[in-house]
Amino acid sequence: QVQLVESGGGLVQPGGSLRLACAASGSISSINTMGWYRQAPGKQRDLVATITRSGYTNVADSVKGRFTISRDNAKNTVYLQMNNLKPEDTAVYYCNYRDGIRSYWGQGTQVTVSS
């Protein structure tokens, strides 16, 4: 089992910034991918960004140039730096861990972008 604990969500004005963090613990594989997905009300859960343990990233076009994903392998923690936030970024953000045969989700953290 892998446990994921997310932090950093909240309310921010358009143009503002937030940083999300997700710490993994438990039975963690040496080869894994961690990342962030988001789900707005009434919509499907979509990819935001993922990063492998070696640092390869995959970032959604809708957030390229505004969001940056990074990770600290020593802490088994993934970060999402979100800049120039827009109202359409409002969603519950979920952390994900996968290692080929297993996939785990965090509980989600709300990000609301509103004036």
C-alpha positions as CSV (number, residue, x, y, z in Angstrom):
1,Q,0.0,0.0,0.0
2,V,1.0,3.6,-0.7
3,Q,-0.4,6.5,1.2
4,L,-0.6,10.0,-0.3
5,V,-1.0,13.2,1.8
6,E,-1.7,16.4,-0.1
7,S,-1.4,19.9,1.1
8,G,-1.4,23.5,-0.3
9,G,-4.8,24.1,-1.8
10,G,-6.9,27.1,-1.1
11,L,-8.5,30.3,-2.4
12,V,-6.5,32.6,-4.6
13,Q,-7.3,35.6,-6.8
14,P,-6.8,35.4,-10.6
15,G,-3.2,35.9,-11.4
16,G,-2.1,34.5,-8.1
17,S,0.0,31.5,-7.2
18,L,-0.3,28.4,-5.1
19,R,2.1,25.5,-4.4
20,L,0.7,22.0,-3.9
21,A,2.6,19.2,-2.2
22,C,2.0,15.5,-2.0
23,A,4.0,13.2,0.2
24,A,4.0,9.4,-0.4
25,S,4.7,6.8,2.2
26,G,4.5,3.0,2.5
27,S,5.5,0.4,-0.1
28,I,7.2,2.7,-2.7
29,S,8.8,1.3,-5.7
30,S,12.2,2.5,-7.0
31,I,10.5,3.1,-10.4
32,N,7.4,5.2,-10.2
33,T,5.6,8.2,-11.6
34,M,3.8,10.7,-9.5
35,G,1.6,13.5,-10.6
36,W,-1.4,15.7,-10.4
37,Y,-4.9,15.4,-11.9
38,R,-7.8,17.7,-11.4
39,Q,-11.6,17.5,-11.6
40,A,-14.0,20.4,-11.9
41,P,-17.7,20.0,-10.9
42,G,-19.5,18.0,-13.5
43,K,-16.4,17.2,-15.5
44,Q,-14.0,14.2,-15.8
45,R,-10.7,14.0,-14.0
46,D,-8.0,15.3,-16.3
47,L,-4.2,15.1,-16.3
48,V,-2.4,18.2,-15.1
49,A,1.2,17.0,-14.9
50,T,3.2,13.9,-14.1
51,I,6.9,13.3,-13.3
52,T,8.9,10.1,-13.2
53,R,11.5,9.4,-10.6
54,S,14.2,10.2,-13.2
55,G,12.6,13.6,-13.8
56,Y,10.8,13.1,-17.1
57,T,7.7,15.3,-17.1
58,N,4.4,15.3,-19.0
59,V,2.4,18.6,-18.7
60,A,-1.1,19.3,-20.0
61,D,-1.2,22.0,-22.8
62,S,-3.7,24.0,-20.7
63,V,-1.2,24.7,-18.0
64,K,2.1,24.7,-19.9
65,G,4.1,27.9,-19.1
66,R,2.1,28.4,-15.9
67,F,2.5,25.3,-13.8
68,T,5.7,23.5,-12.9
69,I,5.9,20.0,-11.5
70,S,8.9,18.8,-9.5
71,R,9.8,16.1,-7.0
72,D,12.1,15.4,-4.2
73,N,13.0,11.7,-4.4
74,A,14.6,11.7,-0.9
75,K,11.3,12.8,0.6
76,N,9.0,10.9,-1.9
77,T,7.3,14.2,-2.4
78,V,5.9,15.8,-5.6
79,Y,5.2,19.5,-5.9
80,L,3.0,21.5,-8.3
81,Q,3.9,25.2,-8.5
82,M,0.9,27.0,-10.0
83,N,1.4,30.6,-11.3
84,N,-0.9,33.0,-13.1
85,L,-3.9,31.0,-11.9
86,K,-7.1,31.5,-13.9
87,P,-10.8,30.9,-12.8
88,E,-10.8,27.8,-15.1
89,D,-8.1,26.2,-13.0
90,T,-10.7,25.9,-10.2
91,A,-11.0,22.2,-9.3
92,V,-10.2,19.5,-6.8
93,Y,-6.6,18.5,-7.4
94,Y,-5.7,14.9,-6.8
95,C,-2.2,13.4,-6.4
96,N,-1.5,10.1,-8.1
97,Y,1.2,7.5,-7.6
98,R,1.7,4.7,-10.0
99,D,4.4,2.1,-10.6
100,G,3.2,0.0,-13.5
101,I,0.8,-2.3,-11.7
102,R,-0.4,-0.2,-8.9
103,S,-2.1,3.2,-8.8
104,Y,-3.1,5.2,-5.8
105,W,-4.9,8.5,-5.3
106,G,-4.8,11.1,-2.6
107,Q,-7.9,12.5,-1.0
108,G,-7.8,15.7,-3.1
109,T,-7.3,19.3,-2.3
110,Q,-9.6,22.1,-3.4
111,V,-8.1,25.0,-5.5
112,T,-10.5,27.9,-6.1
113,V,-9.5,30.8,-8.3
114,S,-11.9,33.7,-7.8
115,S,-11.9,37.4,-7.2
